[in-house]
């Protein structure tokens, strides 16, 4: 079964829903497919206090539900379904839904986001939203004057540790290798901060706590003769080992960087394909915030409207 639409939005996080709001108000009759995680990563968090317009804070689920309702109010067609393949070479662009339905579209906004990498511990799932986080900027505020740990040894991990050191009482930086991979300046900043203790050659093998994270089980020199096991007392456990952009289906369709993020024209959401735009974390390896994702969703919808108008579509 085939269908033709003017504007198709792939993904339902802050970028996707904001794009839907703007596209609907521009009479583009947008169709949005929510994907395998309706509402995006934000639905896996609890309290959100840094999104403008919510002075008392809100939950990730409620925030995304509000955005969805707003998009629907203006006429956006929000659908359940997962995009399984795309064809951006031909025109109109073609998108396959759940490997069975083809949608032809004059314009596409990709807002599939990026997924944080985790260690794969069962406890990460157990304590999700109860002390485990992949975003210090998002959740660090909740750990003021508390003890936290950051996992990772690159620039992002050092940056997260530095940010948390400005809030927390103590920050452990848990590093698998005997050295930091971060740039020299970030290494120096982390190592010289009195609140940060770097645990080299250490692996986290578990977390513990009654109603949330209260500590982590650590193994130093894992698998070696001098292996050492100990626990650290923490209230928060932050992953900073990278993100994976959700772009597998877009390979060979749009330009991606070495990590897999969609490359856009500087300062715009335009991809290398006419009428195909990228918004949110799928094209943003730097900020990864709900508000910045929403902003690029707005930009993508505005560009889609201009594109369709100029083409007379």
Buried (B, 14 or more C-beta within 10 A) or exposed (E): EEEEBBBBBBBBBBBBBBBBBBBBBBEBEBBBBBBEBBBBBBBBBBBBEBBEEBEEBBBBBEBBBBBBEBBBEBBBBBEEBBBEBBBBEEEBBBBBBEEEEBBBBBBBBBBBBBBBBBBEBEBBEBBBBBBBBBBBBBBBEBBEEBBBBBBBBBBBBBBBBBBBBEBBEBBBBBBBEEEBBBEEEBBEBBBEBEBBBBBBBBBBBBBBBEEEBBBBBBBBBBEEEEEEEEEBBBBBBBBBBBBEBBBEBBEEBBEBEEEBBBEBEEEBBBBEBEBBBBBBBBBBBEEBBBEBBBBBBBBBBBBBBEBBEEEEE
